[in-house]
Amino acid sequence: MRVEQWGETSTGLPVMRITLSNDRGVVAKVTNLGAILTELWVPDRHADRGNIVLGFDTADGYLDEHPYFGSTIGRVGNRIGGARFELDGVEHQVSTNDGGNHLHGGTRGFHRQLWDVAPSGQQAVDLRLLSPDGDEGYPGNLQTMVRYTLEEDGLRIDYEATTDAPTPVNLTNHSYFNLAGSGTVVDHVLEIAADYDTPTDDEMIPTGEVAPIAGTGIDFTSPTRIGDRIDLYRDHANGYDHNFVLRSGGGELAFAARVSESTSGRVLEVWTTEPAMQLYTGNWLDGTLTGTGGVTYQAHSGLCLETQHYPDSVNHPQFPTTILRPGDVYRSTTIYRLGVRSG
Protein backbone atom coordinates (compact mmCIF):
# COMPACT_ATOMS: atom_id res chain seq x y z
CA MET A 1 0.00 0.00 0.00
CA ARG A 2 1.22 3.48 -0.89
CA VAL A 3 -0.14 6.75 0.55
CA GLU A 4 0.77 10.04 -1.12
CA GLN A 5 -0.47 13.62 -1.32
CA TRP A 6 -2.43 14.01 -4.53
CA GLY A 7 -3.53 17.63 -4.33
CA GLU A 8 -5.12 20.11 -1.96
CA THR A 9 -8.43 21.82 -1.37
CA SER A 10 -9.06 25.52 -1.92
CA THR A 11 -8.29 26.02 1.78
CA GLY A 12 -4.96 24.20 1.54
CA LEU A 13 -5.98 20.88 3.12
CA PRO A 14 -4.18 17.86 1.65
CA VAL A 15 -6.01 15.46 -0.63
CA MET A 16 -4.43 12.03 -0.27
CA ARG A 17 -4.40 9.05 -2.62
CA ILE A 18 -3.97 5.45 -1.47
CA THR A 19 -2.83 2.72 -3.87
CA LEU A 20 -3.59 -0.95 -3.17
CA SER A 21 -2.23 -3.77 -5.33
CA ASN A 22 -2.19 -7.57 -5.34
CA ASP A 23 -0.26 -10.41 -7.00
CA ARG A 24 -2.87 -10.80 -9.77
CA GLY A 25 -2.01 -7.39 -11.17
CA VAL A 26 -5.14 -5.68 -9.80
CA VAL A 27 -4.56 -2.11 -8.60
CA ALA A 28 -7.12 0.03 -6.77
CA LYS A 29 -6.62 3.74 -6.13
CA VAL A 30 -8.69 5.52 -3.49
CA THR A 31 -8.70 9.13 -2.29
CA ASN A 32 -9.72 10.53 1.08
CA LEU A 33 -11.75 13.15 -0.81
CA GLY A 34 -15.20 11.60 -0.73
CA ALA A 35 -13.73 8.14 0.05
CA ILE A 36 -13.71 7.81 -3.75
CA LEU A 37 -12.48 4.87 -5.81
CA THR A 38 -10.61 6.74 -8.55
CA GLU A 39 -9.09 3.86 -10.54
CA LEU A 40 -9.38 0.07 -10.70
CA TRP A 41 -6.83 -1.60 -12.98
CA VAL A 42 -7.67 -5.18 -13.99
CA PRO A 43 -6.00 -7.59 -16.46
CA ASP A 44 -7.96 -8.75 -19.51
CA ARG A 45 -7.79 -12.19 -21.16
CA HIS A 46 -4.40 -11.25 -22.66
CA ALA A 47 -3.06 -10.14 -19.24
CA ASP A 48 -3.12 -6.50 -20.38
CA ARG A 49 -4.28 -4.20 -17.60
CA GLY A 50 -6.95 -1.57 -18.10
CA ASN A 51 -8.79 0.85 -15.82
CA ILE A 52 -12.44 -0.22 -15.53
CA VAL A 53 -13.92 2.72 -13.58
CA LEU A 54 -14.66 6.25 -14.73
CA GLY A 55 -12.87 9.11 -13.01
CA PHE A 56 -10.24 11.82 -13.31
CA ASP A 57 -6.45 11.93 -13.56
CA THR A 58 -6.09 14.59 -10.87
CA ALA A 59 -7.72 15.55 -7.58
CA ASP A 60 -8.99 18.78 -9.16
CA GLY A 61 -11.61 16.87 -11.13
CA TYR A 62 -13.19 15.64 -7.90
CA LEU A 63 -13.02 19.04 -6.21
CA ASP A 64 -15.34 20.42 -8.90
CA GLU A 65 -18.92 19.24 -9.42
CA HIS A 66 -19.00 15.76 -10.97
CA PRO A 67 -21.56 12.93 -11.39
CA TYR A 68 -20.46 11.08 -8.23
CA PHE A 69 -17.64 9.17 -10.00
CA GLY A 70 -16.50 6.41 -7.62
CA SER A 71 -17.95 8.23 -4.62
CA THR A 72 -19.01 7.00 -1.22
CA ILE A 73 -22.60 8.23 -0.91
CA GLY A 74 -24.18 9.26 2.40
CA ARG A 75 -25.85 9.78 4.71
CA VAL A 76 -28.58 8.45 2.46
CA GLY A 77 -27.96 7.18 -1.04
CA ASN A 78 -30.55 7.72 -3.75
CA ARG A 79 -33.58 9.97 -3.22
CA ILE A 80 -35.73 11.22 -0.37
CA GLY A 81 -39.03 12.48 -1.75
CA GLY A 82 -39.83 16.11 -0.97
CA ALA A 83 -36.52 16.27 0.93
CA ARG A 84 -38.40 15.53 4.12
CA PHE A 85 -39.21 12.67 6.49
CA GLU A 86 -40.82 12.10 9.86
CA LEU A 87 -38.89 10.22 12.53
CA ASP A 88 -40.33 9.46 15.98
CA GLY A 89 -42.99 12.12 15.48
CA VAL A 90 -40.56 14.87 14.44
CA GLU A 91 -40.42 16.13 10.86
CA HIS A 92 -36.98 16.72 9.38
CA GLN A 93 -36.25 18.82 6.30
CA VAL A 94 -33.06 17.91 4.46
CA SER A 95 -31.38 19.84 1.66
CA THR A 96 -32.90 19.91 -1.82
CA ASN A 97 -30.54 19.22 -4.71
CA ASP A 98 -32.72 17.29 -7.17
CA GLY A 99 -35.66 19.52 -7.95
CA GLY A 100 -37.65 19.50 -4.72
CA ASN A 101 -36.08 16.22 -3.61
CA HIS A 102 -32.91 15.15 -1.79
CA LEU A 103 -30.35 13.10 -3.73
CA HIS A 104 -27.22 11.22 -2.59
CA GLY A 105 -26.74 13.02 0.70
CA GLY A 106 -27.39 16.58 -0.45
CA THR A 107 -25.38 19.53 -1.67
CA ARG A 108 -22.26 18.61 0.34
CA GLY A 109 -22.77 14.93 0.90
CA PHE A 110 -20.10 12.47 1.96
CA HIS A 111 -18.64 12.55 -1.57
CA ARG A 112 -17.44 16.13 -1.03
CA GLN A 113 -15.90 15.64 2.42
CA LEU A 114 -12.28 14.97 3.41
CA TRP A 115 -12.10 11.68 5.30
CA ASP A 116 -9.42 10.66 7.80
CA VAL A 117 -7.07 7.95 6.51
CA ALA A 118 -6.04 4.97 8.64
CA PRO A 119 -4.10 2.11 6.99
CA SER A 120 -5.66 -1.25 7.92
CA GLY A 121 -3.15 -3.84 6.80
CA GLN A 122 -1.05 -4.31 3.69
CA GLN A 123 -3.96 -4.32 1.24
CA ALA A 124 -6.64 -2.37 3.10
CA VAL A 125 -7.37 1.19 4.18
CA ASP A 126 -9.96 2.65 6.54
CA LEU A 127 -11.50 6.03 5.86
CA ARG A 128 -13.39 7.76 8.70
CA LEU A 129 -15.79 10.70 8.78
CA LEU A 130 -17.84 12.51 11.42
CA SER A 131 -21.09 13.87 10.04
CA PRO A 132 -22.26 16.34 12.73
CA ASP A 133 -25.79 16.78 14.00
CA GLY A 134 -27.72 18.93 11.51
CA ASP A 135 -25.45 18.04 8.57
CA GLU A 136 -27.62 18.57 5.46
CA GLY A 137 -30.58 18.56 7.88
CA TYR A 138 -30.02 15.08 9.32
CA PRO A 139 -30.32 14.51 13.07
CA GLY A 140 -27.55 13.07 15.22
CA ASN A 141 -23.77 12.89 15.10
CA LEU A 142 -22.92 10.03 12.76
CA GLN A 143 -19.51 8.34 12.90
CA THR A 144 -18.83 6.51 9.63
CA MET A 145 -16.09 4.14 8.50
CA VAL A 146 -15.47 2.80 5.01
CA ARG A 147 -12.85 0.08 4.52
CA TYR A 148 -11.47 -0.78 1.08
CA THR A 149 -9.76 -4.18 0.96
CA LEU A 150 -8.09 -5.55 -2.16
CA GLU A 151 -8.61 -9.31 -2.00
CA GLU A 152 -7.24 -11.96 -4.34
CA ASP A 153 -10.46 -12.10 -6.34
CA GLY A 154 -11.60 -8.50 -6.16
CA LEU A 155 -12.33 -5.35 -4.19
CA ARG A 156 -14.28 -5.48 -0.93
CA ILE A 157 -15.98 -2.46 0.63
CA ASP A 158 -17.15 -2.60 4.26
CA TYR A 159 -19.23 0.15 5.82
CA GLU A 160 -19.87 0.84 9.52
CA ALA A 161 -21.70 3.68 11.24
CA THR A 162 -22.89 4.64 14.73
CA THR A 163 -25.05 7.54 15.89
CA ASP A 164 -26.03 9.36 19.07
CA ALA A 165 -29.59 10.06 17.84
CA PRO A 166 -31.95 8.18 15.51
CA THR A 167 -31.16 8.96 11.87
CA PRO A 168 -31.55 7.35 8.44
CA VAL A 169 -28.42 5.76 6.93
CA ASN A 170 -28.09 4.18 3.49
CA LEU A 171 -24.47 4.09 2.29
CA THR A 172 -23.30 2.97 -1.14
CA ASN A 173 -20.54 3.34 -3.72
CA HIS A 174 -21.27 5.14 -7.00
CA SER A 175 -18.53 3.76 -9.26
CA TYR A 176 -19.19 3.76 -13.01
CA PHE A 177 -17.83 0.53 -14.52
CA ASN A 178 -16.72 -0.04 -18.09
CA LEU A 179 -15.06 -3.44 -18.48
CA ALA A 180 -13.70 -2.52 -21.92
CA GLY A 181 -12.00 0.54 -20.47
CA SER A 182 -13.50 2.92 -23.05
CA GLY A 183 -16.47 3.30 -25.36
CA THR A 184 -19.99 2.60 -24.08
CA VAL A 185 -21.43 -0.26 -22.07
CA VAL A 186 -24.32 -1.05 -24.41
CA ASP A 187 -22.60 -4.28 -25.51
CA HIS A 188 -21.91 -5.41 -21.93
CA VAL A 189 -24.01 -8.40 -20.87
CA LEU A 190 -25.78 -8.09 -17.53
CA GLU A 191 -27.55 -10.48 -15.18
CA ILE A 192 -29.28 -9.35 -11.96
CA ALA A 193 -30.56 -11.67 -9.23
CA ALA A 194 -33.87 -9.86 -8.86
CA ASP A 195 -37.47 -10.56 -9.83
CA TYR A 196 -38.97 -7.25 -8.66
CA ASP A 197 -38.29 -3.53 -8.75
CA THR A 198 -39.68 -0.45 -6.99
CA PRO A 199 -41.57 1.62 -9.61
CA THR A 200 -41.21 5.41 -9.44
CA ASP A 201 -43.13 8.51 -10.38
CA ASP A 202 -41.95 11.13 -12.87
CA GLU A 203 -39.50 12.53 -10.30
CA MET A 204 -37.91 9.10 -9.70
CA ILE A 205 -39.53 8.78 -6.26
CA PRO A 206 -40.87 5.28 -5.45
CA THR A 207 -44.62 4.91 -5.46
CA GLY A 208 -44.43 2.37 -2.62
CA GLU A 209 -45.13 -0.60 -4.86
CA VAL A 210 -42.91 -3.62 -5.39
CA ALA A 211 -43.63 -4.87 -8.92
CA PRO A 212 -42.61 -8.00 -10.88
CA ILE A 213 -40.20 -7.42 -13.76
CA ALA A 214 -40.77 -10.65 -15.72
CA GLY A 215 -41.21 -9.89 -19.41
CA THR A 216 -40.45 -6.18 -19.05
CA GLY A 217 -37.55 -4.17 -20.43
CA ILE A 218 -35.77 -4.33 -17.06
CA ASP A 219 -35.85 -8.14 -16.85
CA PHE A 220 -32.20 -9.13 -16.38
CA THR A 221 -32.94 -12.48 -14.73
CA SER A 222 -30.94 -14.10 -17.54
CA PRO A 223 -27.80 -12.62 -19.18
CA THR A 224 -28.95 -9.81 -21.49
CA ARG A 225 -27.09 -7.27 -23.62
CA ILE A 226 -27.62 -3.86 -22.02
CA GLY A 227 -28.30 -2.17 -25.35
CA ASP A 228 -31.04 -4.58 -26.39
CA ARG A 229 -33.85 -2.75 -24.58
CA ILE A 230 -32.32 0.46 -23.28
CA ASP A 231 -34.25 2.55 -25.83
CA LEU A 232 -37.48 1.64 -24.02
CA TYR A 233 -36.36 3.96 -21.23
CA ARG A 234 -35.23 7.02 -23.16
CA ASP A 235 -38.29 8.92 -21.94
CA HIS A 236 -37.90 7.57 -18.40
CA ALA A 237 -34.33 8.67 -17.68
CA ASN A 238 -32.49 8.45 -21.01
CA GLY A 239 -31.65 4.87 -20.11
CA TYR A 240 -31.71 2.54 -17.12
CA ASP A 241 -32.08 4.07 -13.66
CA HIS A 242 -33.94 1.43 -11.67
CA ASN A 243 -33.87 -0.07 -8.18
CA PHE A 244 -33.94 -3.86 -8.18
CA VAL A 245 -35.19 -5.85 -5.18
CA LEU A 246 -32.61 -8.59 -4.74
CA ARG A 247 -33.73 -12.19 -4.18
CA SER A 248 -31.44 -12.52 -1.18
CA GLY A 249 -33.40 -9.94 0.81
CA GLY A 250 -30.23 -8.61 2.40
CA GLY A 251 -28.51 -9.45 5.65
CA GLU A 252 -26.17 -12.18 4.42
CA LEU A 253 -23.55 -11.77 1.71
CA ALA A 254 -25.14 -13.00 -1.53
CA PHE A 255 -24.81 -12.79 -5.30
CA ALA A 256 -26.49 -9.70 -6.77
CA ALA A 257 -25.28 -9.24 -10.35
CA ARG A 258 -22.84 -10.29 -13.03
CA VAL A 259 -21.64 -8.19 -15.96
CA SER A 260 -19.27 -9.28 -18.73
CA GLU A 261 -17.61 -7.76 -21.79
CA SER A 262 -16.66 -10.02 -24.69
CA THR A 263 -13.66 -8.19 -26.21
CA SER A 264 -11.64 -7.97 -22.99
CA GLY A 265 -13.09 -11.11 -21.47
CA ARG A 266 -13.50 -9.30 -18.15
CA VAL A 267 -16.26 -10.38 -15.78
CA LEU A 268 -17.47 -8.45 -12.74
CA GLU A 269 -19.67 -10.02 -10.08
CA VAL A 270 -21.39 -8.03 -7.34
CA TRP A 271 -21.98 -9.67 -3.95
CA THR A 272 -23.67 -7.74 -1.16
CA THR A 273 -25.45 -7.80 2.19
CA GLU A 274 -27.86 -5.11 0.93
CA PRO A 275 -31.48 -5.89 -0.07
CA ALA A 276 -31.45 -3.88 -3.30
CA MET A 277 -29.29 -2.50 -6.09
CA GLN A 278 -29.67 0.51 -8.38
CA LEU A 279 -28.72 0.06 -12.04
CA TYR A 280 -27.75 3.36 -13.67
CA THR A 281 -26.23 3.53 -17.14
CA GLY A 282 -24.53 6.93 -17.13
CA ASN A 283 -27.49 8.40 -18.97
CA TRP A 284 -26.63 12.08 -18.56
CA LEU A 285 -22.95 11.99 -19.45
CA ASP A 286 -22.79 14.24 -22.51
CA GLY A 287 -19.19 14.54 -23.68
CA THR A 288 -18.37 17.59 -21.54
CA LEU A 289 -16.18 15.64 -19.09
CA THR A 290 -12.71 14.33 -19.93
CA GLY A 291 -11.59 11.61 -17.58
CA THR A 292 -8.70 9.33 -16.75
CA GLY A 293 -6.30 8.89 -19.65
CA GLY A 294 -7.97 11.64 -21.70
CA VAL A 295 -11.17 9.63 -22.32
CA THR A 296 -14.26 11.73 -23.11
CA TYR A 297 -17.35 10.44 -21.33
CA GLN A 298 -20.42 10.18 -23.53
CA ALA A 299 -23.85 8.83 -22.56
CA HIS A 300 -23.63 5.22 -21.35
CA SER A 301 -19.83 5.31 -20.95
CA GLY A 302 -20.27 3.41 -17.68
CA LEU A 303 -22.80 1.56 -15.58
CA CYS A 304 -23.36 1.85 -11.83
CA LEU A 305 -24.39 -1.08 -9.66
CA GLU A 306 -25.22 0.71 -6.41
CA THR A 307 -25.97 -1.74 -3.60
CA GLN A 308 -28.41 -0.13 -1.18
CA HIS A 309 -31.68 -0.12 0.71
CA TYR A 310 -34.70 1.00 -1.30
CA PRO A 311 -34.89 4.67 -2.35
CA ASP A 312 -37.05 6.89 -0.11
CA SER A 313 -37.35 4.06 2.42
CA VAL A 314 -37.68 6.59 5.22
CA ASN A 315 -41.09 7.61 3.80
CA HIS A 316 -42.35 4.07 3.10
CA PRO A 317 -42.75 2.00 6.28
CA GLN A 318 -43.37 -1.14 4.20
CA PHE A 319 -39.81 -0.93 2.82
CA PRO A 320 -36.80 -2.28 4.77
CA THR A 321 -35.90 0.35 7.35
CA THR A 322 -32.91 2.65 7.02
CA ILE A 323 -33.17 4.02 10.57
CA LEU A 324 -30.07 3.66 12.74
CA ARG A 325 -30.51 4.16 16.49
CA PRO A 326 -28.05 4.83 19.30
CA GLY A 327 -26.43 1.64 20.55
CA ASP A 328 -26.82 -0.10 17.18
CA VAL A 329 -24.14 -0.45 14.53
CA TYR A 330 -24.84 -0.04 10.83
CA ARG A 331 -22.88 -2.65 8.86
CA SER A 332 -22.88 -3.32 5.15
CA THR A 333 -20.55 -5.18 2.79
CA THR A 334 -20.24 -5.22 -0.99
CA ILE A 335 -17.63 -7.18 -2.94
CA TYR A 336 -16.77 -6.60 -6.59
CA ARG A 337 -15.34 -9.95 -7.70
CA LEU A 338 -13.17 -9.78 -10.81
CA GLY A 339 -12.52 -12.50 -13.34
CA VAL A 340 -11.67 -13.21 -16.98
CA ARG A 341 -13.17 -15.54 -19.56
CA SER A 342 -10.59 -17.08 -21.87
CA GLY A 343 -12.58 -17.45 -25.08
CORWOTA-V239640 format. One record per pair of residues at least 24 apart in sequence whose C-alpha atoms are under 10 Angstrom apart, sorted by the first residue. I is the first residue (numbers start at 1). GAP is how many residues later the second one is. Records with the same first field share a line. If there is no record, write none. Layout:
I = GAP / GAP
//
This chain:
1 = 26 / 27 / 28 / 118 / 119 / 120 / 121 / 122 / 123 / 124
2 = 27 / 117 / 120 / 121
3 = 26 / 27 / 28 / 114 / 116 / 122
4 = 27
5 = 26 / 54
6 = 25 / 26 / 52 / 53 / 54
7 = 51 / 52 / 53 / 56
8 = 25 / 51 / 52 / 55
9 = 24 / 50 / 51 / 54 / 105
10 = 50 / 53
13 = 101
14 = 100
15 = 44 / 45 / 48 / 99 / 100
16 = 43 / 98 / 99 / 100 / 101
17 = 42 / 100
18 = 99 / 101 / 106 / 107
19 = 104 / 105 / 106 / 131
20 = 102 / 103 / 104 / 105 / 128 / 129 / 130 / 131 / 135
21 = 101 / 102 / 103 / 128 / 129 / 130 / 131
22 = 100 / 101 / 128 / 129 / 130 / 131 / 132
23 = 128 / 129
24 = 127 / 128 / 129 / 130
25 = 24 / 127
26 = 24 / 25 / 124 / 125 / 126 / 127 / 128 / 129 / 312
27 = 24 / 123 / 127 / 128
28 = 25 / 95 / 120 / 121 / 122 / 126 / 127
29 = 119
30 = 40 / 41 / 95 / 97 / 118
31 = 28 / 31 / 39 / 40 / 83 / 84 / 86 / 96
32 = 79 / 80 / 81 / 82 / 83 / 84 / 85 / 94 / 95 / 96 / 97
33 = 26 / 29 / 30 / 38 / 39 / 77 / 78 / 79 / 80 / 81 / 82 / 83 / 94
34 = 28 / 29 / 34 / 35 / 36 / 37 / 38 / 39 / 40 / 75 / 76 / 77 / 78 / 79 / 80 / 81 / 93 / 95
35 = 35 / 36 / 37 / 38 / 75 / 76 / 77 / 78 / 79 / 80 / 81 / 82 / 91 / 92 / 93 / 94 / 110 / 111 / 112 / 113 / 138
36 = 26 / 32 / 33 / 34 / 35 / 36 / 37 / 74 / 75 / 76 / 79 / 137 / 138 / 139
37 = 32 / 33 / 34 / 35 / 111 / 136 / 137 / 138 / 139
38 = 24 / 31 / 32 / 33 / 137 / 254
39 = 31 / 136 / 253
40 = 114 / 115 / 135 / 137
41 = 140
42 = 112 / 137 / 139 / 224 / 296 / 297 / 298
43 = 221 / 222 / 223 / 295 / 296 / 297
44 = 135 / 136 / 217 / 219 / 220 / 221 / 222 / 223 / 295 / 296 / 297 / 298
45 = 217 / 218 / 219 / 220 / 221 / 294 / 295 / 296 / 297 / 298
46 = 218 / 219 / 294 / 296
47 = 217 / 293
48 = 216
49 = 132 / 215
50 = 128 / 129 / 130 / 131 / 132 / 214
51 = 126 / 127 / 128 / 129 / 130 / 131 / 241 / 242
52 = 123 / 124 / 125 / 126 / 127 / 128 / 129 / 130 / 214 / 250
53 = 122 / 123 / 124 / 125 / 126 / 127 / 128 / 129 / 239 / 248 / 249 / 250 / 251
54 = 121 / 122 / 123 / 124 / 127 / 128 / 236 / 237 / 238 / 241 / 243 / 247 / 248 / 249
55 = 120 / 121 / 234 / 235 / 236 / 237 / 238 / 240 / 242
56 = 233 / 234 / 235 / 236 / 237 / 238 / 239
57 = 233 / 234 / 235 / 236 / 237
58 = 233 / 234
61 = 228 / 229 / 230 / 231
62 = 49 / 50
63 = 48 / 49 / 50
64 = 48
65 = 47
66 = 45 / 223
67 = 107 / 108 / 109 / 215 / 217 / 218 / 222
68 = 36 / 43 / 44 / 105 / 106 / 107 / 108
69 = 42 / 104 / 105 / 106 / 107 / 108 / 233 / 235
70 = 41 / 102 / 103 / 104 / 105 / 106 / 107 / 234
71 = 33 / 38 / 39 / 40 / 41 / 101 / 102 / 103 / 104 / 105
72 = 32 / 33 / 37 / 38 / 39 / 40 / 41 / 74 / 87 / 99 / 100 / 101 / 102 / 103
73 = 30 / 31 / 32 / 33 / 36 / 37 / 38 / 39 / 97 / 98 / 99 / 100 / 101 / 233
74 = 29 / 30 / 31 / 32 / 34 / 35 / 36 / 37 / 57 / 70 / 94 / 95 / 96 / 97 / 98 / 99
75 = 29 / 30 / 31 / 34 / 35 / 36 / 56 / 60 / 61 / 63 / 67 / 69 / 86 / 92 / 93 / 94 / 95 / 96 / 97
76 = 26 / 27 / 28 / 29 / 30 / 33 / 34 / 62 / 91 / 92 / 93 / 94 / 95 / 96 / 232 / 233 / 235 / 236 / 237 / 238 / 246
77 = 25 / 26 / 27 / 28 / 29 / 32 / 33 / 92 / 93 / 94 / 95 / 96 / 97 / 229 / 230 / 231 / 232 / 233 / 234 / 235
78 = 24 / 25 / 26 / 27 / 28 / 92 / 93 / 94 / 126 / 127 / 165 / 200 / 228 / 230 / 231 / 232 / 233 / 234 / 235
79 = 24 / 25 / 26 / 27 / 124 / 125 / 126 / 127 / 231 / 232 / 233 / 234 / 235
80 = 24 / 25 / 26 / 124 / 125 / 126 / 231 / 232 / 233 / 234 / 235
81 = 122 / 123 / 124 / 125 / 230 / 231 / 232 / 233 / 234
82 = 121 / 123 / 230 / 233
83 = 54 / 229
84 = 53 / 54 / 228 / 230 / 231
85 = 53 / 83 / 227 / 228 / 229 / 230 / 231
86 = 228 / 229
87 = 52 / 79 / 80 / 81 / 227 / 228 / 236
88 = 78
92 = 42 / 45 / 46 / 47
93 = 41 / 43 / 44 / 45 / 46
94 = 40 / 41 / 42 / 43 / 44 / 45
95 = 40 / 41 / 42 / 43
96 = 40
98 = 105
99 = 104
100 = 103
101 = 102 / 103 / 104
102 = 34 / 210
103 = 208 / 209
104 = 66 / 67 / 68 / 70
105 = 30 / 31 / 32 / 33 / 64 / 65 / 66
106 = 29 / 30 / 31
107 = 29
108 = 27 / 28
109 = 26 / 27
110 = 34 / 61
111 = 62 / 63
115 = 29 / 30 / 31
116 = 29
117 = 28 / 29 / 30
118 = 29
119 = 28 / 29
120 = 27 / 28 / 29
121 = 28
122 = 27 / 28
123 = 25 / 26 / 27 / 28
124 = 24 / 25 / 26 / 27 / 31 / 32 / 33
125 = 24 / 25 / 32
126 = 31 / 32 / 33
127 = 32
128 = 32 / 33
129 = 32
130 = 31 / 32 / 33
131 = 32
132 = 31
133 = 30 / 31 / 32 / 34
138 = 27 / 28 / 29 / 30 / 31
139 = 24 / 25 / 26 / 27 / 28 / 29
140 = 24 / 25 / 26 / 27 / 28 / 185 / 186
141 = 24 / 25 / 26
142 = 24 / 25 / 27 / 182 / 184
144 = 25 / 27 / 186
145 = 185 / 186
146 = 25 / 26 / 185 / 186 / 187
147 = 186
148 = 187
149 = 186
150 = 185 / 186
151 = 184 / 185 / 186 / 187
152 = 185 / 186
153 = 182 / 183 / 184 / 185 / 186
154 = 114 / 115 / 116 / 181 / 182 / 183 / 184 / 185
155 = 115 / 179 / 180 / 181 / 182 / 183
156 = 114 / 115 / 116 / 177 / 178 / 179 / 180 / 181
157 = 115 / 175 / 176 / 177 / 178 / 179
158 = 114 / 173 / 174 / 175 / 176 / 177
159 = 171 / 172 / 173 / 174 / 175
160 = 169 / 170 / 171 / 172 / 173
161 = 163 / 167 / 168 / 169 / 170 / 171
162 = 162 / 163 / 164 / 165 / 166 / 167 / 168 / 169
163 = 161 / 162 / 163 / 164 / 165 / 166 / 167
164 = 160 / 161 / 162 / 163 / 164
165 = 159 / 160 / 161 / 162
166 = 157 / 158 / 159 / 160 / 161 / 162
167 = 147 / 155 / 156 / 157 / 158 / 159
168 = 145 / 146 / 153 / 154 / 155 / 156 / 157
169 = 140 / 145 / 152 / 153 / 154 / 155 / 156 / 161
170 = 104 / 137 / 138 / 139 / 140 / 141 / 143 / 151 / 152 / 153 / 154 / 160 / 162
171 = 103 / 135 / 136 / 137 / 138 / 151 / 159 / 160 / 161
172 = 102 / 105 / 106 / 133 / 134 / 135 / 136 / 137 / 160 / 161 / 162
173 = 131 / 132 / 133 / 134 / 135 / 161
174 = 104 / 106 / 129 / 130 / 131 / 132 / 133
175 = 127 / 128 / 129 / 130 / 131
176 = 104 / 105 / 106 / 124 / 125 / 126 / 127 / 128 / 129 / 130
177 = 82 / 91 / 104 / 105 / 124 / 125 / 126 / 127 / 128
178 = 81 / 82 / 83 / 88 / 90 / 122 / 123 / 124 / 125 / 126
179 = 80 / 81 / 82 / 83 / 84 / 85 / 86 / 87 / 88 / 89 / 123 / 124
180 = 80 / 81 / 82 / 83 / 84 / 85 / 86 / 121 / 122
181 = 83 / 114 / 120 / 121
182 = 111 / 113 / 114 / 115 / 119 / 120
183 = 112 / 113 / 114 / 115 / 116 / 117 / 118 / 119
184 = 43 / 97 / 98 / 113 / 114 / 115 / 116 / 117 / 118 / 119
185 = 40 / 41 / 42 / 75 / 76 / 96 / 97 / 114 / 115 / 116 / 117 / 118
186 = 39 / 40 / 41 / 42 / 43 / 44 / 75 / 95 / 114 / 115 / 116 / 117
187 = 37 / 38 / 39 / 40 / 41 / 73 / 74 / 75 / 76
188 = 35 / 36 / 37 / 38 / 39 / 71 / 72 / 73 / 74 / 75 / 79 / 114 / 115
189 = 31 / 33 / 34 / 35 / 36 / 37 / 38 / 39 / 69 / 70 / 71 / 72 / 73 / 78
190 = 30 / 31 / 32 / 33 / 34 / 35 / 36 / 67 / 68 / 69 / 70 / 71 / 77 / 78 / 79
191 = 28 / 29 / 30 / 31 / 32 / 33 / 34 / 35 / 65 / 66 / 67 / 68 / 69 / 78
192 = 26 / 27 / 28 / 29 / 30 / 31 / 32 / 52 / 53 / 54 / 55 / 63 / 64 / 65 / 66 / 67 / 77 / 78 / 85 / 87 / 113
193 = 26 / 27 / 28 / 29 / 51 / 52 / 53 / 54 / 55 / 61 / 62 / 63 / 64 / 65 / 83 / 84
194 = 25 / 26 / 27 / 49 / 50 / 51 / 52 / 53 / 54 / 55 / 62 / 63 / 81 / 82 / 83
195 = 24 / 25 / 26 / 49 / 50 / 51 / 52
196 = 47 / 48 / 49 / 50 / 51 / 80
197 = 45 / 46 / 47 / 48 / 49 / 79 / 80 / 81 / 113
198 = 44 / 45 / 46 / 47 / 78 / 112 / 113 / 121
199 = 43 / 44 / 45
200 = 36 / 42 / 43 / 111
201 = 35
202 = 34 / 35
203 = 33 / 34
204 = 32 / 33 / 37 / 38 / 107 / 108
205 = 106 / 107
206 = 37 / 104 / 105 / 106 / 107 / 109 / 110
207 = 105 / 109
208 = 102 / 103 / 104 / 105 / 107 / 108 / 109 / 110 / 111
209 = 107 / 109 / 110
210 = 34 / 35 / 108 / 109
211 = 33 / 34
212 = 32 / 33
213 = 31
218 = 24 / 26 / 61
219 = 25
220 = 24 / 37
221 = 36
223 = 34 / 35 / 36 / 37
224 = 35
225 = 34 / 35 / 36
226 = 33 / 55 / 74 / 77
227 = 73
230 = 51
234 = 49
237 = 43 / 44 / 45 / 46 / 47
238 = 43 / 44 / 45 / 46 / 61 / 62
239 = 40 / 41 / 42 / 43 / 44 / 45 / 60 / 61
240 = 38 / 39 / 40 / 41 / 42 / 43 / 60 / 63 / 64
241 = 37 / 38 / 39 / 40 / 41 / 42 / 62 / 63
242 = 35 / 36 / 37 / 38 / 39 / 69
243 = 33 / 34 / 35 / 36 / 37 / 62 / 63 / 64 / 65 / 66 / 67 / 68
244 = 31 / 32 / 33 / 34 / 35 / 63 / 64 / 65 / 66
245 = 29 / 30 / 31 / 32 / 33 / 63 / 64 / 65
246 = 26 / 27 / 28 / 29 / 30 / 31 / 61
247 = 28 / 29
248 = 24 / 25 / 26 / 27 / 28
249 = 24 / 25 / 26 / 27 / 60 / 71
250 = 24 / 25 / 26 / 58 / 59 / 70 / 82
251 = 24 / 80 / 81 / 82
252 = 80 / 81
253 = 79 / 80 / 81 / 82
254 = 80 / 81
255 = 79 / 80
256 = 49 / 51 / 78 / 79
257 = 48 / 79
258 = 47 / 78 / 79 / 80
259 = 44 / 46
260 = 79 / 80 / 81
261 = 79 / 80
262 = 78 / 79 / 80 / 81
263 = 78 / 80
264 = 76 / 77 / 78 / 79
265 = 74 / 75 / 76 / 77 / 78
266 = 72 / 73 / 74 / 75 / 76
267 = 69 / 70 / 71 / 72 / 73 / 74
268 = 67 / 68 / 69 / 70 / 71 / 72
269 = 66 / 67 / 68 / 69 / 70
270 = 35 / 36 / 37 / 64 / 65 / 66 / 67 / 68
271 = 36 / 62 / 63 / 64 / 65 / 66
272 = 35 / 36 / 60 / 61 / 62 / 63 / 64
273 = 34 / 35 / 58 / 59 / 60 / 61 / 62
274 = 32 / 33 / 34 / 35 / 36 / 57 / 58 / 59 / 60
275 = 32 / 33 / 34 / 35 / 45
276 = 29 / 30 / 31 / 32 / 33 / 34 / 35 / 44
277 = 27 / 28 / 29 / 30 / 31 / 32 / 33 / 34
278 = 25 / 26 / 27 / 28 / 29 / 30 / 31 / 32 / 33
279 = 24 / 25 / 26 / 27 / 28
280 = 24 / 25 / 26
281 = 24
305 = 31
306 = 28
307 = 25 / 26 / 27 / 28
308 = 24 / 26
//
